[in-house]
Amino acid sequence: MLGWVPVEYICLAAGQGRRFGRLGLYLQKCMYPIGLRPFLELSLRNLLSSRELDRERDRLTLVIGHHGEQIRDYFGTSLEGLAITYLEQPRQLGTGHALALLYREHRPSQPVIAWLADLYVSKALFEAVRSHREANLLTLASGPPGESGDVLVSTAGELVTRAWRGAGDLYDIGLWKLAPEVLRRMTDQLEGEYRMLPNLQRAIERGTRVGFVRASEWIHLGGTQPSAEKNVRAVVTKLLELEAPDDTL
C-alpha cells in the first residue's frame, strides 16, 4: 500500500482489577464476559474492522501480567490475520511503566496507539486517533459525577494544556497516540507508580504538542460511579445493545 506507515497498537492488559473485588482473584478484568465474548475482544474486533488497519503490516502487542495466561490462551498468536505478540509486565507499576517497558523492548520508530484494556474502543475512535495529524494525542469524553479529578484534562484550541489534574469537564478515557520520545521518558514516579498522564504532563511542560479527539461516550469496566458494581452492569447492558445485530454473540 503506497505511502502506508505501519502502526504498532498496544493494549495494556496487565492490571489486577482490584475494583472487581474477589472476582479479580481468578479473572483478568478485560476477560469479563459480554455475552459469549470477553470484553477485550469487542474492541479488538472494532480494530479489525477499521479502514485504517493493515493486518499484514501493523502490529498488535498485548501487555499482560495478572492472569495473563487467560489472554494468551484465548487470543493465541493472531486474530483474523492480525499477528499478536505479548509483553510481560512482571510487576504492575503503572501505565507509564508498561509503556516504557514497551519502548525498551520494541524501540518503535513511529507513534504507537495504546489503550487500556478495560476501555471499549469503537471502530470510529480507532480511525480518528490513527488519522489525526498530531504525533501525541489523548481521547477525551465527559465523565459521570464523582469521577476522579486526577484524569481531568485542560484544553485550549486544538491542544491539551494539562494532561493530569486539569480543569473543565473532559476526562482522559485511556486511548492514546504517543511518539517514541514520549514513551522513552516515562520515568517519573508518583505515589509509587509510573503513570502515563503525569509523565505526559511533564512532556507538555517541556514543549511537547499534544492534541485530542472527542469521544461521544466513555464505556469502561474500571468505572466506580455510582459504584463499581453498577458501572459493570451498565457497561454490560450497553455493549449487549451495541453488539445485538451480531447474532454470533
C-alpha positions, -999 to +999 in steps of 0.1 A: +000+000+000+017+032-013+027+056+015+014+033+042+033+037+075+029+006+098+015+013+132+020-005+165-011-010+186-006-016+223-032-028+247-024-025+284-040-056+299-018-064+330-039-049+358-051-068+388-087-055+387-088-045+424-122-028+419-136-062+409-132-075+444-128-112+448-137-117+412-103-104+403-086-133+421-094-157+393-104-135+364-084-110+343-107-079+342-106-075+304-118-111+300-151-103+317-178-119+296-201-098+274-224-124+260-202-151+247-171-130+242-146-114+266-148-076+269-114-071+252-124-090+221-151-064+213-125-036+210-101-059+191-128-067+165-135-030+161-099-025+154-100-053+128-129-036+110-111-002+109-104+010+074-071+023+087-057-011+097-033-031+076-035-066+090-002-077+073+020-048+083+006-033+115+014-050+148-007-056+180+010-061+213-009-071+245+009-061+277+000-088+302+006-096+338-021-106+362-038-138+348-020-132+315-024-168+307-061-163+302-055-137+275-028-158+258-049-190+258-079-172+243-064-150+216-033-170+207-008-156+182-033-140+158-068-128+153-082-129+118-049-123+102-036-097+126-005-110+144-005-107+182+026-105+203+028-104+241+049-084+265+051-095+302+049-068+328+060-088+358+052-061+383+022-038+378+039-005+384+016+016+363+007+026+328+039+047+323+059+017+334+042-006+309+048+019+281+084+025+290+088-013+290+073-015+255+097+012+243+127-007+257+116-040+241+103-028+207+121+005+201+093+019+179+103+045+153+068+058+148+040+069+172+021+040+187-016+038+195-022+025+231-053+019+251-064+005+285-079-030+282-109-021+303-119+006+278-144-001+250-129+014+218-152+018+188-141+015+152-146+052+147-123+061+176-095+038+164-098+055+130-099+091+144-068+085+166-048+069+138-056+096+112-051+126+134-021+147+124-006+151+159+020+126+169+008+127+205-029+125+213-054+119+241-090+108+237-114+128+259-150+125+270-174+137+296-175+118+329-201+109+355-205+130+387-179+120+412-153+109+387-116+113+398-102+148+391-068+132+385-078+124+349-094+158+342-078+174+311-075+211+302-075+221+266-070+253+246-080+253+209-069+220+194-043+212+221-041+197+256-026+222+280-029+199+311-030+161+309-032+155+346-054+171+372-066+197+348-098+217+348-131+217+330-154+187+322-134+165+299-116+134+311-088+113+296-105+079+289-074+058+281-069+057+244-037+075+233-013+081+204+023+086+217+056+094+200+087+073+207+104+102+225+075+105+249+074+067+256+111+068+263+107+094+291+080+076+311+104+076+340+089+098+368+071+081+397+040+093+415+028+076+447+048+045+439+037+041+403+049+053+369+017+068+354+013+078+319-006+111+324+017+128+349+047+119+327+029+133+296+022+165+315+059+169+321+064+164+284+039+192+277+057+214+301+089+208+281+071+219+249+056+187+235+024+193+215-005+170+225-037+170+205-070+154+214-101+138+199-136+137+215-154+105+222-192+106+224-192+084+255-169+067+280-176+029+283-151+012+307-152-016+331-130+002+356-155+029+365-167+034+400-196+057+396-222+054+411-205+022+422-182-003+407-209-030+405-235-006+390-210+006+364-203-030+353-240-037+350-244-006+329-214-014+307-227-050+300-262-037+292-248-011+268-225-034+250-251-061+246-273-035+229-244-023+207-235-058+197-271-071+192-270-071+154-242-097+156-260-130+161-228-148+169-229-134+204 
